[in-house]
């Protein structure tokens, strides 16, 4: 096997690992955002979801809601930003854990 093939395999393997880590991170943030979101009818809480996308060698993720008043609810009583803040250490741990697993 040529060196460049090994490098390509390693890059692909790391990208798969990052996608896995991102999915787990997004689920953590989503769960916490749902717990601390303001509730009147429950619509906002139920609408919170996540989305993940890979472009080239980059993995992107977002947690949010498509409810039209979600932005204003976040301004009045933040739930998304605190959910991210409370998971920063978990995110670092998850990335380190997934990246060091050789067999995945």
The 8 nearest C-alpha neighbors of each residue, nearest first, counted from 0:
[[1, 4, 2, 5, 3, 6, 8, 7],
 [2, 0, 4, 3, 5, 6, 7, 8],
 [1, 3, 5, 4, 6, 0, 7, 8],
 [2, 4, 6, 5, 1, 7, 0, 8],
 [5, 3, 7, 1, 6, 2, 8, 0],
 [6, 4, 8, 2, 3, 7, 9, 1],
 [5, 7, 3, 9, 4, 8, 10, 2],
 [8, 6, 4, 10, 5, 9, 3, 11],
 [7, 9, 5, 11, 6, 10, 12, 4],
 [10, 8, 12, 6, 11, 7, 13, 5],
 [9, 11, 7, 13, 12, 8, 6, 14],
 [10, 12, 14, 8, 9, 13, 7, 15],
 [11, 13, 9, 15, 14, 10, 8, 16],
 [14, 12, 16, 10, 15, 11, 9, 17],
 [13, 15, 17, 11, 16, 12, 18, 10],
 [14, 16, 18, 12, 13, 17, 11, 19],
 [17, 15, 13, 19, 14, 18, 97, 98],
 [16, 18, 20, 14, 19, 15, 21, 13],
 [19, 17, 21, 15, 16, 20, 14, 22],
 [18, 20, 16, 22, 17, 21, 15, 23],
 [21, 19, 17, 23, 18, 22, 94, 93],
 [20, 22, 24, 18, 19, 23, 17, 25],
 [23, 21, 25, 19, 20, 24, 18, 26],
 [22, 24, 26, 20, 21, 25, 27, 19],
 [25, 23, 21, 27, 26, 22, 90, 20],
 [26, 24, 28, 22, 27, 23, 29, 21],
 [25, 27, 29, 23, 24, 28, 30, 22],
 [28, 26, 24, 30, 25, 29, 31, 23],
 [27, 29, 25, 31, 82, 30, 26, 83],
 [30, 28, 26, 32, 27, 31, 25, 62],
 [31, 29, 33, 27, 28, 32, 26, 34],
 [30, 32, 34, 28, 82, 33, 29, 35],
 [33, 31, 29, 82, 78, 79, 35, 34],
 [32, 34, 44, 30, 36, 31, 35, 29],
 [35, 33, 31, 32, 36, 30, 44, 78],
 [34, 36, 32, 78, 33, 31, 37, 82],
 [37, 35, 78, 33, 32, 34, 44, 38],
 [38, 36, 35, 39, 76, 72, 44, 78],
 [39, 37, 41, 40, 36, 44, 43, 42],
 [38, 40, 41, 37, 42, 43, 44, 36],
 [39, 41, 42, 38, 43, 44, 37, 45],
 [40, 42, 38, 44, 43, 39, 45, 37],
 [43, 41, 45, 44, 40, 46, 38, 39],
 [44, 42, 46, 45, 41, 66, 47, 69],
 [43, 45, 33, 41, 46, 42, 47, 36],
 [46, 44, 42, 43, 47, 41, 33, 48],
 [45, 47, 43, 64, 44, 42, 48, 66],
 [48, 46, 64, 63, 44, 45, 43, 33],
 [47, 49, 62, 63, 46, 29, 64, 50],
 [50, 48, 62, 61, 25, 63, 29, 51],
 [49, 51, 61, 60, 62, 52, 48, 25],
 [50, 52, 60, 59, 61, 49, 53, 22],
 [51, 53, 59, 58, 60, 54, 50, 57],
 [52, 54, 58, 57, 59, 55, 51, 56],
 [55, 53, 57, 56, 58, 52, 59, 51],
 [54, 56, 57, 53, 58, 14, 52, 11],
 [55, 57, 54, 14, 58, 53, 10, 11],
 [58, 56, 54, 55, 53, 59, 14, 52],
 [59, 57, 53, 52, 18, 54, 60, 56],
 [60, 58, 52, 51, 53, 57, 61, 21],
 [61, 59, 51, 50, 52, 21, 58, 25],
 [60, 62, 50, 49, 63, 51, 59, 25],
 [63, 61, 49, 48, 29, 50, 25, 47],
 [64, 62, 47, 48, 49, 61, 65, 79],
 [63, 65, 47, 46, 66, 69, 48, 43],
 [64, 66, 67, 46, 63, 69, 47, 68],
 [67, 65, 69, 64, 68, 43, 46, 42],
 [66, 68, 69, 65, 70, 64, 71, 43],
 [67, 69, 71, 70, 66, 72, 43, 65],
 [70, 68, 72, 66, 71, 67, 73, 64],
 [71, 69, 73, 72, 68, 74, 67, 66],
 [72, 70, 74, 73, 68, 69, 75, 67],
 [71, 73, 69, 75, 74, 70, 76, 68],
 [74, 72, 77, 70, 76, 71, 75, 78],
 [75, 73, 71, 72, 76, 77, 70, 69],
 [74, 76, 72, 73, 71, 77, 70, 37],
 [77, 75, 73, 74, 72, 78, 37, 36],
 [78, 76, 73, 74, 79, 75, 80, 81],
 [77, 79, 36, 32, 35, 81, 80, 73],
 [80, 78, 82, 32, 81, 77, 83, 73],
 [79, 81, 83, 82, 78, 84, 77, 73],
 [82, 80, 84, 83, 78, 79, 85, 77],
 [83, 81, 79, 32, 31, 80, 28, 85],
 [82, 84, 80, 86, 81, 85, 28, 87],
 [85, 83, 81, 86, 82, 87, 80, 88],
 [84, 86, 82, 83, 87, 81, 88, 89],
 [85, 87, 89, 83, 84, 88, 90, 82],
 [88, 86, 90, 89, 84, 85, 83, 91],
 [89, 87, 91, 90, 86, 92, 85, 93],
 [90, 88, 86, 92, 87, 91, 93, 24],
 [91, 89, 87, 93, 88, 92, 24, 86],
 [90, 92, 88, 94, 89, 93, 95, 87],
 [91, 93, 89, 95, 90, 94, 96, 88],
 [92, 94, 96, 90, 95, 91, 89, 97],
 [93, 95, 97, 91, 96, 92, 20, 98],
 [96, 94, 92, 98, 93, 97, 99, 91],
 [97, 95, 93, 94, 99, 98, 92, 100],
 [96, 98, 94, 100, 99, 95, 16, 93],
 [99, 97, 95, 96, 100, 94, 16, 13],
 [98, 100, 96, 97, 101, 95, 94, 102],
 [101, 99, 97, 98, 102, 103, 96, 16],
 [102, 100, 103, 99, 98, 97, 12, 16],
 [101, 103, 100, 99, 12, 97, 98, 16],
 [102, 101, 100, 16, 12, 97, 15, 98]]
